[in-house]
């Protein structure tokens, strides 16, 4: 069996609580009368529960791309204060996820990430349902043109997000997954997590990490604060290994951009496939289109994404590209070294 890409596993970890099986294209139920006021607060409570409540469960996650899909079964265990442990099948890979990182943010968004979500979308309550036998509240995330961007099913018993669907601009479900079983640890204290007030926002809990930006500009780095799709810069830092890491999010999706001085060693890109985009050659590694690499202007650009393919395409097109692919040379080990150094969502 083909080994599942590491970045896909990490993206799947980010997509805790998505739909099981094939994508669902049916319209969601009408909004409740109070939906406009309660959607974001319900999502906030679920995020708090995902960070502060212990639980064990099994999830099924799927990502759909242009030419295929990937699916994973994840055995998860959350221990408050220690993080989330994810055991992926059939690879057997085990990952420990810190809720304060972008990987954790998609399962338990920080207040900063929820603020980004609120700036870019409307979050409305839209009825109820059941997921893995548990009562759930449905929350819809709407774009400015009122098209559906995401659906969340939130545990009514004070647990985490039970199911999540992310849709592209054409209304197609592109990331989906859900708990197929879930066991919550007993709630601590007298207050129900579903009714508890959100904690005071903390930069350490997945907030903005932009303190290094002025020093990066002084050092000659140039990068946009916003990318297509309303993706806002939330982290920027230069790694000791010599590459720049930029993280962007619209509150639903995360795109990580890595920039390293050097040239692309195409001969080391085993498992990657060249594609022509806008007159340029880029390399992609998985059919969901979430891993992309190319060279331009003496730098190697690598994009890892948990986002719809149309958003990833727009991001890649907005970043620098050489006017002629023939300018690339096969010197150095830029791509190989970068891919061996980075954990894109860690």
LINWOVEN-V814342 format. One record per pair of residues at least 6 apart in sequence whose C-alpha atoms are under 8 Angstrom apart, sorted by the first residue. I is the first residue (numbers start at 0). J is the second residue. D is the distance in Angstrom with one decimal. If there is no record, write none. Layout:
BEGIN
i->{I;I}
j->{J;J}
d->{D;D}
END
This chain:
BEGIN
i->{2;3;4;6;6;6;7;8;8;9;9;10;10;10;11;11;11;12;12;12;12;12;13;13;13;13;13;13;13;14;14;14;14;14;14;14;15;15;15;15;15;15;15;15;15;15;16;16;16;16;16;16;16;16;16;16;16;16;16;17;17;17;17;17;17;17;17;17;17;17;17;18;18;18;18;18;18;18;18;19;19;19;19;19;19;19;20;20;22;22;22;22;23;24;24;24;27;28;28;29;29;30;30;30;30;31;31;31;33;34;34;34;35;35;35;35;36;37;37;38;38;38;38;38;39;39;39;41;41;42;42;43;43;43;43;44;44;44;44;44;44;44;45;45;45;45;45;45;45;45;46;46;46;46;46;46;47;47;47;47;48;48;48;48;48;48;49;49;49;49;49;50;50;50;50;51;51;52;52;52;52;52;52;52;52;53;53;53;53;53;53;53;54;54;54;54;54;54;54;55;55;55;55;55;55;55;56;56;56;56;56;56;56;56;57;57;57;57;57;57;57;57;58;58;58;58;58;58;58;58;58;59;59;59;59;59;59;59;59;60;60;60;60;60;60;60;60;61;61;61;61;61;61;61;62;62;62;62;62;62;62;63;63;63;63;63;64;64;64;64;64;65;65;65;65;66;66;67;67;68;68;69;71;71;71;72;72;72;73;73;73;73;74;74;74;74;75;75;75;75;76;76;76;77;77;81;82;82;82;82;83;83;83;83;84;84;84;84;85;85;85;85;86;86;86;87;96;96;96;97;98;98;98;98;98;99;99;99;99;99;100;100;100;100;101;101;101;101;102;102;104;104;105;105;106;106;107;108;109;109;109;109;110;110;110;111;111;111;111;111;112;112;112;112;113;114;115;115;115;115;116;116;116;117;119;119;119;119;119;120;120;120;120;121;121;121;121;122;122;122;122;123;123;123;123;124;124;124;124;125;125;125;125;126;126;126;127;127;127;127;127;128;128;128;128;128;129;130;130;130;130;130;130;131;131;131;131;133;133;134;134;134;135;135;135;135;135;136;136;136;136;137;137;137;137;138;138;138;138;139;139;139;139;139;140;140;140;140;141;141;141;142;146;146;147;147;148;148;148;148;148;149;149;149;149;149;150;150;150;151;151;151;151;151;152;152;152;152;153;153;153;153;154;154;155;156;157;157;157;157;158;158;158;161;161;162;162;162;162;163;163;163;164;164;164;164;164;165;165;165;165;165;165;166;166;166;166;167;167;167;167;167;168;173;174;186;200;202;206;207;207;208;208;208;209;209;209;209;211;211;212;212;215;215;215;223;224;224;225;225;225;226;226;226;227;227;227;227;228;228;228;229;229;230;230;230;230;231;231;231;232;232;232;232;233;233;233;233;234;234;234;234;235;235;235;235;236;236;236;237;237;238;240;241;241;242;242;242;242;242;243;243;243;243;244;244;244;244;245;245;245;246;246;246;246;247;247;247;248;252;252;252;252;253;253;253;254;254;254;254;254;254;255;255;255;255;255;256;256;256;256;257;257;257;258;258;258;258;259;259;259;259;259;260;260;260;260;261;261;261;261;261;261;262;262;262;262;262;262;262;262;262;262;262;262;263;263;263;263;263;263;263;263;263;263;263;264;264;264;264;264;264;264;264;265;265;266;267;267;268;268;270;271;271;271;271;272;272;272;273;273;273;273;274;274;274;274;275;276;277;279;279;279;279;279;280;280;281;281;281;282;282;282;283;283;283;283;284;284;287;288;288;289;289;289;289;289;289;289;290;290;290;290;291;291;291;292;292;292;292;292;293;293;293;293;294;294;294;294;295;295;295;295;296;296;296;299;299;302;303;304}
j->{90;90;285;290;303;343;289;71;87;102;344;102;304;305;60;61;71;85;96;102;103;106;101;102;103;104;105;106;305;60;105;106;163;174;175;176;58;60;105;106;160;161;162;163;176;177;58;106;151;152;159;160;161;162;163;175;176;177;178;59;60;151;161;162;163;164;174;175;176;177;178;59;60;162;163;164;175;176;177;59;60;61;175;176;177;179;61;176;171;172;173;175;172;170;171;172;125;125;126;125;126;123;124;125;126;124;125;126;124;123;124;125;121;122;123;124;123;123;124;122;123;124;138;139;117;122;123;138;153;138;153;108;110;113;197;157;192;193;194;195;196;197;107;153;154;157;158;159;160;193;106;107;108;109;159;160;107;192;197;198;107;157;158;159;192;193;106;107;158;159;160;79;82;98;107;79;80;77;78;79;158;183;184;186;192;76;77;78;79;183;184;185;76;77;78;181;182;183;184;74;75;76;77;181;182;183;74;75;76;178;179;180;181;182;72;73;74;75;178;179;180;181;72;73;74;75;176;177;178;179;180;70;71;72;73;176;177;178;179;70;71;72;73;174;175;176;177;68;69;70;71;174;175;176;68;69;70;173;174;175;287;69;172;173;174;287;173;286;287;288;308;286;287;288;308;286;287;286;287;286;287;287;87;88;89;87;88;89;85;86;87;88;85;86;87;88;83;84;85;86;83;84;85;83;84;97;95;96;97;98;95;96;97;98;93;94;95;96;93;94;95;96;92;93;94;93;102;103;345;103;104;106;107;204;205;109;203;204;205;206;204;205;344;345;205;253;344;345;344;345;112;205;251;252;159;160;159;205;200;204;205;206;200;201;206;200;202;205;206;207;205;206;248;250;250;250;231;248;249;250;249;250;251;250;142;143;229;249;250;140;141;142;143;140;141;142;143;138;139;140;141;138;139;140;141;136;137;138;139;136;137;138;139;136;137;138;134;135;136;137;152;134;135;136;137;152;135;152;161;162;177;178;179;178;179;180;181;154;155;154;155;156;152;153;154;155;161;152;153;154;155;150;151;152;153;150;151;152;153;147;148;149;150;151;147;148;149;150;147;148;149;148;168;170;166;170;165;166;167;168;170;163;164;165;166;251;163;164;165;160;161;162;163;164;160;161;162;163;159;160;161;162;160;161;193;193;191;192;193;194;183;192;193;177;178;175;176;177;178;175;176;177;172;173;174;175;176;172;173;174;175;251;307;172;173;174;307;173;307;308;309;310;309;307;307;192;206;208;233;233;234;233;234;235;233;234;235;236;235;236;235;236;221;236;237;232;231;232;231;232;247;247;314;317;310;313;314;317;249;310;313;248;249;247;248;249;253;247;248;249;245;246;247;248;245;246;247;248;244;245;246;247;243;244;245;246;243;244;245;243;244;244;340;259;260;257;258;259;260;337;256;257;258;259;255;256;257;258;255;256;257;253;254;255;256;253;254;255;254;304;305;306;307;304;305;306;302;303;304;305;306;311;302;303;304;343;344;300;301;302;303;300;301;302;298;299;300;301;298;299;300;333;337;297;298;299;333;297;298;299;331;332;333;294;297;298;299;327;328;329;330;331;332;333;334;293;294;299;327;328;329;330;331;332;333;334;328;329;330;331;332;333;334;335;329;334;329;334;335;334;335;284;282;283;284;285;282;283;284;280;281;282;283;280;281;282;283;281;316;316;320;321;322;323;324;293;324;291;292;293;291;292;293;289;290;291;292;290;291;308;308;311;302;303;304;305;306;308;311;301;302;303;304;301;302;303;299;300;301;302;334;299;300;301;320;300;320;321;327;319;320;321;327;319;320;321;333;334;315;343;311}
d->{6.8;7.0;7.5;7.5;7.1;7.0;7.7;7.8;7.6;6.9;6.8;7.3;7.4;5.6;6.4;7.7;7.6;7.3;8.0;6.4;7.7;7.9;7.5;4.7;6.1;7.1;4.9;5.9;7.8;7.5;6.1;6.4;7.3;7.6;7.5;7.1;7.5;7.9;7.2;5.2;7.3;7.8;7.4;7.3;7.0;7.0;7.4;7.3;7.7;7.8;7.9;5.2;4.6;3.7;4.8;7.9;5.6;4.4;6.1;7.7;6.4;7.7;7.1;3.9;3.3;5.2;7.3;4.2;2.8;4.0;7.5;7.7;7.1;5.4;5.6;5.8;4.4;3.6;4.6;6.0;6.8;7.8;6.7;4.9;5.4;7.9;7.8;7.7;7.6;5.4;7.7;7.2;7.0;7.4;6.9;7.3;7.3;6.0;6.4;5.9;7.3;6.9;5.9;4.1;6.6;6.2;5.6;6.3;7.4;4.7;4.0;6.4;7.8;6.9;4.8;6.6;7.2;6.7;6.1;5.0;4.1;4.4;5.8;7.5;7.7;5.4;6.9;7.9;7.6;7.6;7.3;7.7;7.7;7.5;7.0;7.9;7.1;5.8;7.4;7.3;7.6;6.6;7.4;6.4;7.3;7.0;6.4;5.0;5.9;7.1;7.0;4.1;5.7;7.4;6.5;7.4;6.7;7.6;6.5;7.8;8.0;6.3;5.5;5.5;5.9;7.3;7.0;5.5;6.6;4.6;7.4;6.2;7.9;6.7;6.2;5.2;7.7;7.6;7.4;6.1;7.0;7.4;6.9;6.9;7.9;7.5;5.1;5.0;5.9;6.2;5.1;8.0;5.9;5.3;7.2;7.0;5.6;4.4;5.4;7.7;5.7;4.5;6.5;5.8;5.3;6.6;6.0;5.4;6.7;6.7;7.5;5.3;4.2;6.1;7.1;5.6;4.7;6.2;5.6;5.7;5.4;6.7;5.7;5.0;6.5;7.6;6.8;5.4;4.2;5.6;7.3;7.2;5.9;4.7;6.3;5.2;5.7;6.6;7.0;5.5;5.3;6.5;7.7;7.6;5.7;4.0;6.7;6.8;5.5;4.3;6.5;5.8;5.3;6.0;5.5;5.4;6.6;5.7;4.5;6.5;6.5;6.7;7.7;4.9;6.3;5.6;7.1;5.5;3.5;6.2;6.9;6.4;6.3;7.4;7.8;5.5;7.3;5.6;6.7;6.7;6.3;7.5;6.7;6.3;7.5;5.9;5.2;7.4;6.2;5.6;4.6;6.2;5.7;5.0;6.4;7.9;6.9;5.7;4.6;6.3;5.7;5.2;6.7;4.4;6.3;7.6;6.8;5.8;5.0;6.1;5.7;5.0;6.5;7.3;7.1;5.8;4.5;6.2;5.6;5.1;6.3;7.6;5.8;4.4;6.6;6.3;6.6;6.3;7.8;5.9;6.1;7.9;6.7;7.2;7.3;7.7;6.5;4.4;4.2;7.9;7.6;5.4;7.2;6.4;6.7;7.5;6.0;7.3;5.6;6.9;7.4;6.5;7.2;7.9;8.0;7.3;7.9;7.6;7.4;6.1;5.5;6.3;5.7;7.9;7.2;7.3;8.0;7.4;5.0;6.7;7.7;6.9;7.9;5.4;6.2;7.7;7.7;7.7;6.0;5.1;6.0;3.9;6.7;7.7;7.1;7.5;6.8;6.6;7.6;6.3;5.5;5.0;6.3;5.7;5.1;6.6;7.4;6.8;5.8;4.6;6.4;5.6;5.3;6.5;7.9;7.6;6.1;4.5;6.3;7.6;5.3;5.4;6.4;6.1;5.4;7.6;7.5;5.6;4.3;5.0;7.8;6.1;5.2;6.4;6.9;7.7;5.3;7.5;6.5;7.1;7.7;7.4;7.6;6.4;5.0;5.6;7.4;7.0;7.8;6.3;5.8;7.7;5.6;5.1;4.7;5.1;7.7;5.5;5.1;6.6;6.4;7.1;5.8;4.6;6.4;5.8;5.1;6.4;7.6;7.1;7.7;6.0;4.7;6.4;6.2;5.5;5.0;6.2;4.7;5.4;7.2;6.2;7.9;7.7;7.0;6.9;6.1;5.1;6.7;7.5;7.7;7.2;5.4;4.5;5.7;7.9;5.6;5.1;6.8;6.8;7.6;5.8;4.6;6.7;6.1;5.5;5.0;6.4;6.6;4.6;5.6;7.2;6.1;6.0;7.1;6.7;6.5;5.0;4.2;7.8;6.9;7.6;7.5;5.8;5.7;7.8;6.0;4.3;6.6;5.9;6.0;6.6;6.4;7.6;5.9;4.6;6.9;5.7;5.9;5.2;6.5;7.9;7.7;4.3;5.5;7.2;7.1;6.5;5.3;7.5;7.0;8.0;7.4;6.1;7.8;7.4;7.9;7.4;7.5;4.8;6.1;5.9;4.5;6.6;6.5;5.3;5.7;7.8;6.6;6.0;6.4;7.3;7.9;7.6;7.5;7.8;6.2;5.2;4.7;6.0;7.7;7.6;6.2;7.4;7.1;6.0;5.8;7.4;7.3;6.1;7.7;7.8;5.6;5.3;4.6;4.5;8.0;5.0;5.3;6.0;7.1;5.8;4.4;6.7;7.8;5.7;5.7;7.0;7.8;5.7;5.0;7.2;7.4;5.7;4.6;6.4;5.9;5.5;6.9;4.4;6.2;7.3;7.6;6.5;7.7;6.5;5.5;4.4;7.2;7.6;8.0;5.5;5.0;6.4;7.0;5.9;4.7;6.7;5.7;5.1;6.4;7.1;5.9;4.6;6.4;5.7;5.2;6.3;6.3;7.8;5.6;4.9;8.0;5.9;5.3;6.3;7.0;6.0;4.3;6.2;7.0;7.8;5.7;5.2;6.1;6.7;7.5;7.0;5.8;4.7;6.6;5.8;5.1;6.4;6.5;5.7;4.8;6.6;5.4;5.2;6.8;7.1;7.4;6.0;4.3;6.3;7.6;5.3;4.9;6.1;7.0;7.9;5.5;6.2;5.9;6.0;6.0;7.1;6.6;7.0;6.3;6.3;7.4;5.7;7.7;7.0;5.7;6.2;7.1;6.9;6.2;7.1;7.3;6.9;5.6;5.6;7.5;4.8;6.1;6.4;5.6;6.4;6.1;7.2;6.5;7.9;7.6;7.7;6.2;7.6;7.3;6.1;5.9;5.3;4.3;7.7;5.3;5.3;6.3;6.3;5.6;4.4;6.4;5.5;5.5;6.1;7.4;6.4;8.0;7.6;7.1;7.5;7.5;7.1;6.2;7.3;6.3;6.8;6.0;5.0;5.5;5.2;6.2;7.8;5.6;4.6;6.6;5.7;6.8;7.3;6.3;7.7;7.5;5.6;4.9;6.6;7.5;7.4;7.3;7.4;5.7;4.8;6.7;5.7;5.1;6.7;7.2;5.6;4.4;6.3;7.8;5.9;5.4;6.8;8.0;5.9;7.1;7.4;7.1;6.3;4.9;4.8;7.9;7.8;7.5;6.3;6.6;6.7;7.7;6.5;7.0}
END
